[in-house]
């Protein structure tokens, strides 16, 4: 059985092996989420990726493979590499206390459209509406409008990833994301799991994450492919 460190090296794979196994779609040693849930895939053996990508492209127009340092092999007759996102993994080192001045709400299925619309407003392109079912989402409302959210995404029995940190452009610079990340971090710790997150290298939000007690631990690269 893989230990925590091994799982963190391949978080998509082990999430699908564990908590998110109901969302699994597999092709000969390459594991993907069902595309209506999430468009991420993972692998150990890069020689398996060529055929798997060809097959997954039949049901998903665009999608990612996530890896620490391996380079997937592709068949350019069927799939093209749109871009590689140089990312990093951050892991909570020490919880930093944050004053909570806002009413933070656990979102329910009735908020699924609002969550989707807010994420696509700020970060269009890759969030699937049913990604809501990957974990808990929390939000801040102003004048009955959802203006800031933070959610959970990949997870196993020993870690949970914080994701979908999004604030409406009209409500930024008010500390909403800081409070939400802190709140979700503490919620994960209550489950006796390790909070982690992923971001692209150079993201201006990294200093905020570091102030909240997270540290960069490894590269985590996102290969974005598109059906040809």
C-alpha positions in Angstrom: 0.0 0.0 0.0 1.3 3.4 -0.9 2.3 5.8 1.8 1.4 9.5 2.0 4.5 10.7 0.3 4.0 8.3 -2.6 0.4 9.4 -3.0 1.4 13.1 -3.1 3.7 12.4 -6.0 0.7 11.2 -8.1 -2.4 12.8 -6.5 -4.8 12.2 -9.4 -3.9 8.5 -9.6 -4.4 7.9 -5.9 -7.5 10.0 -5.6 -9.1 7.7 -8.2 -7.8 4.6 -6.4 -9.3 5.8 -3.2 -12.0 8.4 -2.4 -12.9 9.2 -6.0 -12.9 5.6 -7.3 -16.6 5.9 -8.3 -15.4 8.6 -10.9 -12.7 6.3 -12.4 -12.4 5.6 -16.1 -9.3 3.6 -17.1 -7.5 2.7 -20.3 -4.8 0.0 -20.1 -2.9 1.5 -17.1 -3.8 5.1 -17.4 -6.5 6.5 -15.1 -8.9 9.3 -15.8 -11.8 11.0 -14.2 -15.1 10.6 -16.0 -15.1 13.7 -18.1 -18.4 15.2 -16.7 -16.7 15.2 -13.3 -13.2 16.3 -14.1 -10.8 16.2 -17.1 -7.7 15.0 -15.3 -5.8 11.8 -15.9 -2.7 10.2 -14.4 -0.2 7.5 -15.2 3.0 5.7 -14.1 4.1 4.2 -17.4 4.4 6.8 -20.1 4.5 4.1 -22.8 0.8 3.5 -22.0 -0.3 7.1 -22.6 -0.5 7.1 -26.4 -3.3 4.7 -26.7 -5.1 5.9 -23.6 -5.1 9.5 -24.8 -6.5 8.4 -28.2 -9.4 6.6 -26.4 -10.2 9.3 -23.9 -10.2 11.9 -26.7 -13.2 10.2 -28.1 -15.3 11.3 -25.1 -13.5 14.5 -24.0 -12.5 17.3 -26.4 -9.7 18.6 -24.1 -8.2 17.2 -20.9 -5.0 17.0 -18.8 -2.5 14.5 -17.7 -0.9 15.4 -14.4 2.7 14.3 -13.5 5.5 15.3 -11.3 8.3 14.8 -13.9 7.3 12.2 -16.5 6.6 13.2 -20.1 3.6 11.5 -21.7 3.8 10.0 -25.2 1.2 11.0 -27.7 0.0 10.2 -31.2 -0.2 13.5 -33.0 -2.5 12.1 -35.6 -5.3 12.0 -32.9 -4.2 14.3 -30.1 -2.3 17.6 -29.9 -0.5 19.1 -26.9 -2.0 22.5 -26.5 0.3 23.6 -23.7 2.2 22.4 -20.6 1.5 24.3 -17.4 4.5 24.3 -15.1 2.9 23.9 -11.7 3.9 23.1 -8.1 2.4 21.3 -5.2 2.1 23.1 -1.8 1.5 21.3 1.5 0.5 22.7 4.8 3.5 23.0 7.1 2.0 24.8 10.0 -1.5 26.3 10.4 -1.5 30.1 10.7 -4.4 31.6 12.5 -6.6 34.0 10.5 -9.4 36.2 12.0 -12.7 35.2 10.5 -14.9 38.3 9.9 -17.2 36.8 7.3 -20.1 34.4 7.4 -18.7 31.3 5.6 -21.4 29.0 4.3 -21.2 25.3 3.4 -22.6 25.2 -0.2 -25.2 22.6 -1.2 -26.4 21.2 -4.5 -28.8 24.2 -4.9 -25.7 26.3 -5.3 -24.1 24.2 -8.1 -25.0 26.6 -10.9 -23.8 29.7 -9.0 -20.5 27.9 -8.3 -20.1 27.0 -11.9 -20.9 30.5 -13.2 -18.5 32.2 -10.7 -15.6 29.9 -11.6 -16.2 30.3 -15.3 -16.3 34.1 -14.9 -12.9 34.2 -13.2 -11.2 31.1 -14.6 -13.0 29.9 -17.7 -12.2 26.7 -19.5 -11.8 23.6 -17.4 -14.1 23.3 -14.4 -16.9 20.9 -14.9 -20.3 21.5 -13.3 -20.2 18.1 -11.6 -16.8 18.8 -10.2 -18.9 20.1 -7.3 -19.3 16.4 -6.2 -15.6 15.9 -5.7 -15.6 17.5 -2.3 -17.1 20.2 -0.1 -17.4 23.8 -1.3 -17.6 26.9 1.0 -18.7 30.4 0.0 -19.3 34.0 1.1 -22.4 35.8 0.0 -23.0 39.5 -0.3 -26.5 40.8 -1.0 -27.7 37.2 -1.6 -25.0 36.8 -4.3 -22.2 34.2 -4.1 -19.0 36.3 -4.4 -16.2 34.1 -3.2 -15.6 30.3 -3.0 -13.1 27.8 -2.0 -13.6 24.1 -2.6 -12.0 20.6 -2.4 -10.9 18.5 -5.3 -8.5 15.5 -5.3 -8.5 13.5 -2.1 -7.6 10.2 -0.5 -8.0 8.8 3.0 -5.0 11.0 4.1 -5.0 14.2 2.1 -7.5 16.6 0.6 -6.6 19.2 -2.1 -7.9 22.8 -1.7 -9.1 24.1 -5.1 -11.4 26.6 -6.9 -10.2 29.6 -4.9 -12.2 32.2 -6.8 -13.6 35.7 -5.9 -15.8 37.8 -8.1 -13.8 40.7 -9.6 -16.0 43.3 -7.9 -15.2 41.8 -4.5 -11.5 41.2 -4.5 -8.9 42.7 -2.0 -11.3 42.2 0.9 -9.6 39.2 2.4 -12.3 36.7 1.4 -10.0 34.2 -0.2 -7.7 34.3 2.8 -10.5 33.6 5.2 -11.9 30.8 3.0 -8.6 29.0 2.5 -8.0 29.2 6.3 -11.5 27.9 7.0 -11.2 25.0 4.5 -7.7 24.2 5.8 -9.0 23.8 9.3 -12.0 21.8 8.1 -9.6 19.3 6.4 -7.5 19.1 9.6 -10.6 18.2 11.5 -10.9 15.1 9.3 -7.3 14.3 10.3 -6.1 14.7 6.7 -3.3 16.7 5.2 -4.3 19.9 3.3 -2.6 20.4 0.0 -3.0 22.6 -3.0 -1.7 23.0 -6.5 -0.9 26.2 -8.5 1.1 27.3 -11.4 4.7 28.5 -10.8 4.9 32.3 -10.4 1.2 32.6 -9.4 1.0 35.9 -7.4 -1.2 34.0 -4.9 1.7 31.9 -3.7 2.8 34.4 -1.1 -0.7 34.3 0.4 -0.6 30.5 0.6 2.8 30.7 2.3 1.5 33.2 4.8 -1.3 30.7 5.6 1.3 28.1 6.4 1.8 26.3 3.1 5.1 25.5 1.5 6.1 24.4 -2.0 7.2 20.8 -2.0 7.5 19.6 -5.6 6.8 20.3 -9.2 3.4 19.1 -10.5 2.9 19.6 -14.2 -0.3 19.8 -16.2 -0.2 18.6 -19.8 -3.2 20.0 -21.6 -4.2 18.0 -24.7 -6.9 18.5 -27.2 -8.6 16.2 -29.6 -7.3 16.7 -33.1 
